[in-house]
Amino acid sequence: MKGKILIDKQFCKGCRYCVEFCPKGAIRLSTALNSKGYSFAEFDEKKSCTGCATCALMCPETAIEVYRE
């Protein structure tokens, strides 16, 4: 099963929980900043996502949506 995640960069505060807990290492922190001045998480399109939703469960801001294909 393949997955895809969408991260709302305006809600993300760059806590890195999703980055640390993603079993595939498919999330990284952006070098860009959101409107609040935080580096936000982003999906690395070069990596694969299984759709496990661990990132969404770990996100304290509920900024991540997971879709399974």
N, CA, C and O atoms as a GROMACS GRO file, in nm:
protein
  276
    1MET      N    1   0.085  -0.118   0.000
    1MET     CA    2   0.000   0.000   0.000
    1MET      C    3   0.090   0.124   0.000
    1MET      O    4   0.193   0.128   0.067
    2LYS      N    5   0.049   0.222  -0.074
    2LYS     CA    6   0.125   0.345  -0.084
    2LYS      C    7   0.046   0.458  -0.019
    2LYS      O    8  -0.077   0.458  -0.022
    3GLY      N    9   0.116   0.552   0.038
    3GLY     CA   10   0.049   0.664   0.103
    3GLY      C   11   0.103   0.798   0.057
    3GLY      O   12   0.205   0.806  -0.011
    4LYS      N   13   0.033   0.900   0.095
    4LYS     CA   14   0.075   1.038   0.067
    4LYS      C   15   0.030   1.122   0.185
    4LYS      O   16  -0.078   1.101   0.240
    5ILE      N   17   0.112   1.217   0.223
    5ILE     CA   18   0.075   1.305   0.333
    5ILE      C   19   0.068   1.449   0.286
    5ILE      O   20   0.142   1.491   0.197
    6LEU      N   21  -0.021   1.522   0.346
    6LEU     CA   22  -0.032   1.666   0.324
    6LEU      C   23  -0.011   1.734   0.458
    6LEU      O   24  -0.072   1.698   0.558
    7ILE      N   25   0.077   1.832   0.458
    7ILE     CA   26   0.111   1.904   0.580
    7ILE      C   27   0.069   2.050   0.564
    7ILE      O   28   0.109   2.116   0.469
    8ASP      N   29  -0.010   2.099   0.657
    8ASP     CA   30  -0.050   2.239   0.655
    8ASP      C   31   0.063   2.320   0.718
    8ASP      O   32   0.078   2.323   0.840
    9LYS      N   33   0.141   2.385   0.633
    9LYS     CA   34   0.261   2.454   0.681
    9LYS      C   35   0.229   2.569   0.776
    9LYS      O   36   0.315   2.608   0.855
   10GLN      N   37   0.110   2.624   0.770
   10GLN     CA   38   0.076   2.735   0.859
   10GLN      C   39   0.048   2.688   1.002
   10GLN      O   40   0.065   2.764   1.097
   11PHE      N   41   0.007   2.562   1.018
   11PHE     CA   42  -0.016   2.507   1.152
   11PHE      C   43   0.110   2.447   1.213
   11PHE      O   44   0.123   2.439   1.335
   12CYS      N   45   0.203   2.404   1.127
   12CYS     CA   46   0.324   2.336   1.173
   12CYS      C   47   0.416   2.433   1.248
   12CYS      O   48   0.440   2.545   1.204
   13LYS      N   49   0.466   2.387   1.364
   13LYS     CA   50   0.558   2.468   1.445
   13LYS      C   51   0.700   2.410   1.445
   13LYS      O   52   0.784   2.453   1.524
   14GLY      N   53   0.725   2.312   1.358
   14GLY     CA   54   0.860   2.258   1.344
   14GLY      C   55   0.908   2.178   1.463
   14GLY      O   56   1.028   2.181   1.493
   15CYS      N   57   0.821   2.108   1.531
   15CYS     CA   58   0.860   2.033   1.651
   15CYS      C   59   0.945   1.910   1.618
   15CYS      O   60   1.015   1.858   1.705
   16ARG      N   61   0.939   1.863   1.493
   16ARG     CA   62   1.016   1.749   1.443
   16ARG      C   63   0.966   1.612   1.488
   16ARG      O   64   1.030   1.512   1.458
   17TYR      N   65   0.855   1.604   1.557
   17TYR     CA   66   0.803   1.473   1.598
   17TYR      C   67   0.777   1.386   1.475
   17TYR      O   68   0.813   1.268   1.474
   18CYS      N   69   0.715   1.442   1.374
   18CYS     CA   70   0.685   1.364   1.253
   18CYS      C   71   0.813   1.318   1.184
   18CYS      O   72   0.820   1.207   1.133
   19VAL      N   73   0.914   1.404   1.184
   19VAL     CA   74   1.042   1.371   1.122
   19VAL      C   75   1.107   1.255   1.196
   19VAL      O   76   1.155   1.160   1.134
   20GLU      N   77   1.107   1.262   1.328
   20GLU     CA   78   1.172   1.160   1.410
   20GLU      C   79   1.100   1.026   1.406
   20GLU      O   80   1.165   0.921   1.411
   21PHE      N   81   0.967   1.026   1.398
   21PHE     CA   82   0.892   0.902   1.408
   21PHE      C   83   0.851   0.839   1.275
   21PHE      O   84   0.797   0.729   1.274
   22CYS      N   85   0.876   0.906   1.164
   22CYS     CA   86   0.842   0.848   1.034
   22CYS      C   87   0.933   0.727   1.008
   22CYS      O   88   1.055   0.743   1.000
   23PRO      N   89   0.876   0.607   0.997
   23PRO     CA   90   0.960   0.488   0.977
   23PRO      C   91   1.033   0.484   0.843
   23PRO      O   92   1.131   0.412   0.830
   24LYS      N   93   0.988   0.559   0.746
   24LYS     CA   94   1.051   0.563   0.614
   24LYS      C   95   1.140   0.684   0.594
   24LYS      O   96   1.206   0.696   0.491
   25GLY      N   97   1.144   0.776   0.691
   25GLY     CA   98   1.226   0.896   0.677
   25GLY      C   99   1.178   0.985   0.564
   25GLY      O  100   1.258   1.050   0.497
   26ALA      N  101   1.046   0.987   0.541
   26ALA     CA  102   0.989   1.059   0.428
   26ALA      C  103   0.949   1.204   0.459
   26ALA      O  104   0.888   1.270   0.375
   27ILE      N  105   0.983   1.252   0.578
   27ILE     CA  106   0.948   1.389   0.616
   27ILE      C  107   1.075   1.461   0.659
   27ILE      O  108   1.161   1.404   0.726
   28ARG      N  109   1.086   1.585   0.619
   28ARG     CA  110   1.202   1.667   0.654
   28ARG      C  111   1.153   1.807   0.692
   28ARG      O  112   1.038   1.842   0.665
   29LEU      N  113   1.240   1.884   0.754
   29LEU     CA  114   1.205   2.024   0.782
   29LEU      C  115   1.248   2.109   0.664
   29LEU      O  116   1.356   2.092   0.608
   30SER      N  117   1.162   2.200   0.627
   30SER     CA  118   1.188   2.290   0.516
   30SER      C  119   1.291   2.395   0.555
   30SER      O  120   1.306   2.427   0.673
   31THR      N  121   1.360   2.447   0.458
   31THR     CA  122   1.450   2.559   0.484
   31THR      C  123   1.373   2.691   0.482
   31THR      O  124   1.422   2.793   0.530
   32ALA      N  125   1.251   2.686   0.427
   32ALA     CA  126   1.164   2.804   0.424
   32ALA      C  127   1.093   2.819   0.558
   32ALA      O  128   1.091   2.726   0.638
   33LEU      N  129   1.036   2.936   0.582
   33LEU     CA  130   0.963   2.962   0.705
   33LEU      C  131   0.816   2.989   0.673
   33LEU      O  132   0.784   3.042   0.567
   34ASN      N  133   0.729   2.952   0.766
   34ASN     CA  134   0.587   2.984   0.748
   34ASN      C  135   0.561   3.127   0.798
   34ASN      O  136   0.655   3.196   0.839
   35SER      N  137   0.437   3.171   0.796
   35SER     CA  138   0.406   3.309   0.833
   35SER      C  139   0.432   3.340   0.981
   35SER      O  140   0.439   3.456   1.020
   36LYS      N  141   0.446   3.235   1.063
   36LYS     CA  142   0.476   3.254   1.205
   36LYS      C  143   0.625   3.247   1.236
   36LYS      O  144   0.667   3.264   1.350
   37GLY      N  145   0.705   3.220   1.132
   37GLY     CA  146   0.850   3.218   1.148
   37GLY      C  147   0.907   3.082   1.182
   37GLY      O  148   1.023   3.073   1.224
   38TYR      N  149   0.829   2.974   1.165
   38TYR     CA  150   0.876   2.840   1.195
   38TYR      C  151   0.920   2.768   1.067
   38TYR      O  152   0.859   2.786   0.961
   39SER      N  153   1.025   2.688   1.077
   39SER     CA  154   1.057   2.593   0.971
   39SER      C  155   0.953   2.484   0.981
   39SER      O  156   0.934   2.427   1.088
   40PHE      N  157   0.886   2.454   0.872
   40PHE     CA  158   0.776   2.359   0.876
   40PHE      C  159   0.818   2.225   0.814
   40PHE      O  160   0.913   2.218   0.736
   41ALA      N  161   0.746   2.121   0.850
   41ALA     CA  162   0.771   1.988   0.796
   41ALA      C  163   0.718   1.981   0.654
   41ALA      O  164   0.620   2.046   0.619
   42GLU      N  165   0.786   1.900   0.571
   42GLU     CA  166   0.739   1.878   0.435
   42GLU      C  167   0.768   1.735   0.395
   42GLU      O  168   0.862   1.673   0.443
   43PHE      N  169   0.685   1.683   0.306
   43PHE     CA  170   0.699   1.547   0.255
   43PHE      C  171   0.810   1.543   0.152
   43PHE      O  172   0.814   1.626   0.061
   44ASP      N  173   0.900   1.448   0.166
   44ASP     CA  174   1.008   1.429   0.069
   44ASP      C  175   0.957   1.337  -0.041
   44ASP      O  176   0.948   1.216  -0.022
   45GLU      N  177   0.926   1.393  -0.155
   45GLU     CA  178   0.867   1.318  -0.267
   45GLU      C  179   0.959   1.207  -0.319
   45GLU      O  180   0.912   1.116  -0.386
   46LYS      N  181   1.087   1.215  -0.289
   46LYS     CA  182   1.182   1.113  -0.335
   46LYS      C  183   1.173   0.986  -0.251
   46LYS      O  184   1.223   0.881  -0.293
   47LYS      N  185   1.113   0.993  -0.136
   47LYS     CA  186   1.100   0.878  -0.045
   47LYS      C  187   0.960   0.820  -0.057
   47LYS      O  188   0.869   0.883  -0.111
   48SER      N  189   0.945   0.700  -0.008
   48SER     CA  190   0.813   0.635  -0.013
   48SER      C  191   0.741   0.650   0.120
   48SER      O  192   0.803   0.656   0.226
   49CYS      N  193   0.610   0.655   0.112
   49CYS     CA  194   0.524   0.665   0.229
   49CYS      C  195   0.432   0.543   0.228
   49CYS      O  196   0.372   0.511   0.125
   50THR      N  197   0.421   0.475   0.341
   50THR     CA  198   0.335   0.357   0.349
   50THR      C  199   0.192   0.391   0.391
   50THR      O  200   0.103   0.307   0.383
   51GLY      N  201   0.170   0.513   0.436
   51GLY     CA  202   0.038   0.552   0.483
   51GLY      C  203   0.010   0.505   0.624
   51GLY      O  204  -0.107   0.490   0.662
   52CYS      N  205   0.114   0.481   0.702
   52CYS     CA  206   0.097   0.428   0.838
   52CYS      C  207   0.031   0.528   0.934
   52CYS      O  208  -0.026   0.488   1.035
   53ALA      N  209   0.038   0.655   0.903
   53ALA     CA  210  -0.022   0.765   0.980
   53ALA      C  211   0.045   0.792   1.114
   53ALA      O  212  -0.012   0.862   1.198
   54THR      N  213   0.164   0.740   1.136
   54THR     CA  214   0.236   0.768   1.260
   54THR      C  215   0.264   0.918   1.272
   54THR      O  216   0.256   0.974   1.381
   55CYS      N  217   0.297   0.980   1.161
   55CYS     CA  218   0.327   1.124   1.162
   55CYS      C  219   0.206   1.204   1.210
   55CYS      O  220   0.219   1.294   1.292
   56ALA      N  221   0.088   1.169   1.159
   56ALA     CA  222  -0.034   1.240   1.197
   56ALA      C  223  -0.067   1.218   1.344
   56ALA      O  224  -0.114   1.310   1.412
   57LEU      N  225  -0.044   1.098   1.394
   57LEU     CA  226  -0.070   1.069   1.535
   57LEU      C  227   0.026   1.145   1.627
   57LEU      O  228  -0.013   1.184   1.738
   58MET      N  229   0.149   1.166   1.583
   58MET     CA  230   0.249   1.233   1.665
   58MET      C  231   0.238   1.386   1.661
   58MET      O  232   0.289   1.453   1.750
   59CYS      N  233   0.173   1.440   1.560
   59CYS     CA  234   0.167   1.585   1.541
   59CYS      C  235   0.077   1.652   1.646
   59CYS      O  236  -0.044   1.629   1.646
   60PRO      N  237   0.135   1.734   1.734
   60PRO     CA  238   0.053   1.800   1.837
   60PRO      C  239  -0.036   1.911   1.782
   60PRO      O  240  -0.129   1.956   1.849
   61GLU      N  241  -0.009   1.956   1.660
   61GLU     CA  242  -0.087   2.064   1.599
   61GLU      C  243  -0.192   2.012   1.501
   61GLU      O  244  -0.263   2.092   1.440
   62THR      N  245  -0.202   1.881   1.484
   62THR     CA  246  -0.290   1.817   1.385
   62THR      C  247  -0.277   1.882   1.247
   62THR      O  248  -0.377   1.913   1.181
   63ALA      N  249  -0.154   1.902   1.206
   63ALA     CA  250  -0.125   1.968   1.078
   63ALA      C  251  -0.104   1.869   0.964
   63ALA      O  252  -0.078   1.910   0.851
   64ILE      N  253  -0.116   1.738   0.991
   64ILE     CA  254  -0.086   1.637   0.890
   64ILE      C  255  -0.208   1.553   0.859
   64ILE      O  256  -0.278   1.504   0.948
   65GLU      N  257  -0.234   1.536   0.728
   65GLU     CA  258  -0.339   1.447   0.681
   65GLU      C  259  -0.271   1.336   0.601
   65GLU      O  260  -0.181   1.361   0.522
   66VAL      N  261  -0.316   1.212   0.623
   66VAL     CA  262  -0.256   1.097   0.554
   66VAL      C  263  -0.362   1.036   0.462
   66VAL      O  264  -0.477   1.017   0.500
   67TYR      N  265  -0.320   1.006   0.340
   67TYR     CA  266  -0.406   0.942   0.241
   67TYR      C  267  -0.340   0.813   0.194
   67TYR      O  268  -0.219   0.809   0.173
   68ARG      N  269  -0.419   0.709   0.180
   68ARG     CA  270  -0.369   0.580   0.131
   68ARG      C  271  -0.423   0.555  -0.009
   68ARG      O  272  -0.540   0.578  -0.038
   69GLU      N  273  -0.335   0.508  -0.094
   69GLU     CA  274  -0.374   0.479  -0.233
   69GLU      C  275  -0.385   0.329  -0.255
   69GLU      O  276  -0.417   0.285  -0.365
   0.00000   0.00000   0.00000
